[in-house]
Structures are given as C-alpha cells and as structure tokens.
Amino acid sequence: MAFNLMIRNPIIFLAFFLLSTISSIAQLPGSGNDTSIYKVYGEQLTSLLAVRGVPGNEIKEILDIYEKNAINSDENFAKLLAKIYPGDKGIGILFYFFNNDTLRTVFFEPGKVKEVTRIAVKKEKLLQLSADFNHVLGLYSASDNRMPAKRGLKPEAPAPSKNLSYEGVIKSATELLIPASFDLSFKHLLIIPALNIGTIPFHLLTPYKDQSMLIDHCSFTIVPGIIDLLGLRVKVLKMATKWQGDIADDYADNYSFRDFDSTRFTLSFPLFINNPDYPSDTEFSFPDLPGAKKEIQNAMKYADEYVLLEGKNARKDSVMKWMDKADLVYFATHGVADAEQPMEKSFLVLAGEDPFLTAKNIMDSRKNFKKFPEMVILSACQTGLGRSMEAGVAGLARSFLLAGSNHIIMSLWNVDDEATAFLMGRFIHYLQYPSLFMPAEPLRRAALDTRKKFPKPSQWASFSLFGIDY
C-alpha cells in the first residue's frame, strides 16, 4: 500500500531521495564525488517541487516510508535502471546536471555508466541556446500573427548570438548535449534535463558521422527527473504485467521484459477540446485557430466514444467534469507560458467567464479526481515552456504529469495549422499499432511523415514527449 502511494505521485518519491543521498559514497574513476552531486541535485529538485506547489506533508510522509532505498551515485542509479529497462533494446539514458557554471552529463545504458563529461558553460549561454534556435528556425517572425499577445504591447524577440547560423546552432547544441559514445546502436533516448535542455528540439541534432538527424534513427522522451523516471516506469510496468514488487526488487529476475516489448494506445474514451470561444476582455488577445477543427476531426475518427467540447461549450467546468473520465485529453487551443509565475500564470485558454486553465488548477485537480487521463496532447503553443530552473522547467506539462498522467505531448513553439493537423493525424494513426517506445516512436514516425510534406524544421520538429514511455 505504501508503494502505491509513491506510484500515484511518483515525483514525491524525491523526498526519500533527499534523505538517502547522504547514506553512502560511491565514486567512478575520475568522476568526482558522486554523492555530493546527487545531494545537490536533490536540493535542486526540492526547489522545483516548491515552485510546483507540492505540499510539505507529502514530502515528510514519503521520507518516513522510503528510508531503505539509495540513489547516491552513478553506479547505483545504473543498477536501478537495469531493474526496470532491458539492456538489449538500444535504450540510452542521458542525465544532465548543472551547477557552478558546469554542465555534467552522464550517459547510461541500463546497468552501465557509459560516459561522464563535464563542460564549463554559463547558465546564460544555455538559456541563449533556446533563443538562438528560435531565431534560426524563423519562429519569432512566423508566429507574430498567431501567438497570444498582451493587448497594446508588441513583444520583442531576444537578441541573437553573434554570427548566428542554422548549421552553427545545430553543431553547438549537438556537441554540448550528445555524448561521443552515442551511435546508431541506440534507438531510444530517455533525457533527464537541467535548466532549459528539455525545451531543445532534439529531433534536429546531428550526432551521426553522416550528419543525419536524431529523428532519422532514434526516438526520445523528456523525463522530468530521476524520481519521475523510476516511479513512472514502475507504474507502467505494473499496469502492463503481473509484477507487484518494489523498485528494490529485481524485476528482471521475475518477469521477462520481452513480455512487454511493444504496445499500442487506443482511444477508448478521449476528451477533445477544440478552438474555444476566446475571451475578449482579458489582457491577452487570442487569434482564432481555424485549423484546430480539422486537427480534432482527424483524431475523432479513431475514437470508440468521445466527448467534444468546442466554441462556447469548451468551458473550464465542463473540461474538469469530463477529464477524470477520459483516457486521453486533447487540447487544440492557445497556451501561455509564464517564467515568473509558472503555476498561476501558465495556462490553456478556454471559454466562459473563467477561461484560463492554469497549471495550479491542474495540480489541484488531483485532490478531487479518482483518475487522470493517461495521455494529454497539448496542441497549443509553448506548452513545453515555463520557468527554467537547475533541475528543469516548471510549467504546464509538469502539472499534468504530477496530477497523474503518464504521457504529455507538448509543443515548444507555435506551428501553422496545416502542419500541426497533419502531424497530429499521423501521430494518432501510429498510436493504434503496436510499437516499442510508445508513444515516443509513433511521434517520431509522425514527424518524419510531416517532414516529407512540410520540409521546414519549424513545421515538424516542435512536438516532443514529456513523461515516460512504455
């Protein structure tokens, strides 16, 4: 029963983590003091939890329950990964840690530490990387007419780096983020980000000798943190198998990973929210999204049963009424990310007198919902953004995960209606067929299809999976 509590709110397992990091010391040759690194990472996650509004009593409760486990070194974390992931499927895990103007990257295979690197880099330079991507992809000019904007204000784009070029940005990001030992043998990456790294379009990176893109050979998932990775992975394993153990047990000794090679995601009872009647009396103006209707119609044909809320009917109370009954909720609307107040002022736009579904609303819903949609599609601009902190980004996507979802399809920028409708249609199509690395691999295939029809990277590389894969 205690373990079920952890699994319902896997991020809260961090509380135990903070206690266990001081329990023992293990070092890799030349890697420095792992324990101090993991201890600082725990402190960074604590700050992130506070921003996300996790109650202190939940942290204390988990501290009392999970004193026995320890995640205090690269080697110990690698051993835990081997208990929940197979070592023969081409899975790699990238753990980024930022502290004191240094980015530390650990590249794991399940059960093995492959590579540890340290790169001296200022926080400002990492944050600038996101702005430079936006510049070279032409996003600031392309989105002027479709982005929500504060009335009476014309947003100014941040200044680009000197001598900026598309090729230069891709090369710099690839060298900074992808380890030298990564190669074609890896078919899926689990990425545990620091700062804004989770908002980088990894699809576009070129880590191969022939300069092909990551999307050509490898899917990826942005995992919110170490604790989310372990907790959510155990959650999906328990849903799909007969395993009733603990993370401390050896899963592989009792159940074959081959029993869980591939899966599919059928739309049994989705909730669709389509182009609400946007409010006209707020500080923002919201352009109409005519392509949203086509996007939702493409998805509806795959559903057994569904609820559709659109126009004036897409109110917050109606969305909340149906959300805990749906297996998937699909938002085709506007979104706003706020770096200063990510819980109160990051929101999805709905209709009615109270039109903003905030990150705090989503977090608070876990108090009342019996369950939460397993998958959430946020087909709205900037739903992957928020406040960049040392342990990652606090924003809308994290709130859905903490409320109980496993998979959040999030966007990093606003994409034109036609390209989004096509990509999401292909994504829903591929969900229906068994696949490894579900739903990251269906998303990769959808992006590849979209690239053929809409070749500009800005049109197909915006969406990524936040959460966990099967």
Buried (B, 14 or more C-beta within 10 A) or exposed (E): EEBEBBBBBBBBBBBBBBBBBBEEEBEBEEBEEBBBBBBBBBEBBBEBBEBBBBEEEBBEBBBEBBEEBBBBBBBBBBBBBBBBBBBEBBBBBBBBBBBEEEBBBBBBBBBBBBEBBEEEBEBEBBBBBBBBBBBBBEBBEBBEEBBBBEEEEEEEEEEBBEEEEBEEBBBBBBEBBBBEEBEBEBBBBBBBBBBBBBBBBBBBBBBBEEEEBBBBBBBBBBBBBBBBBBBBBBBBBBEEBEBEBBBEEEBBEEBEBEEBEEBBBEBEBBBBBBBBBBBEEBEBBBEEBEBBBBBBBBBBEBBEEBBBBBEEBBBBEBBBEBBBBBBBBBBBBBBBBBBEBBBBBBBBBBBBEEBBBBBBBBBBBBEEBEBBBBBBBBBBBBBBBBBBBBBBBBBBBBBBBBBBBBBBBBBBBBBBBBBBBBBBBBBBBBBEEEBBBBBBBBBBBBBBBBBEEBEBBBBBBBBBBBBBBB
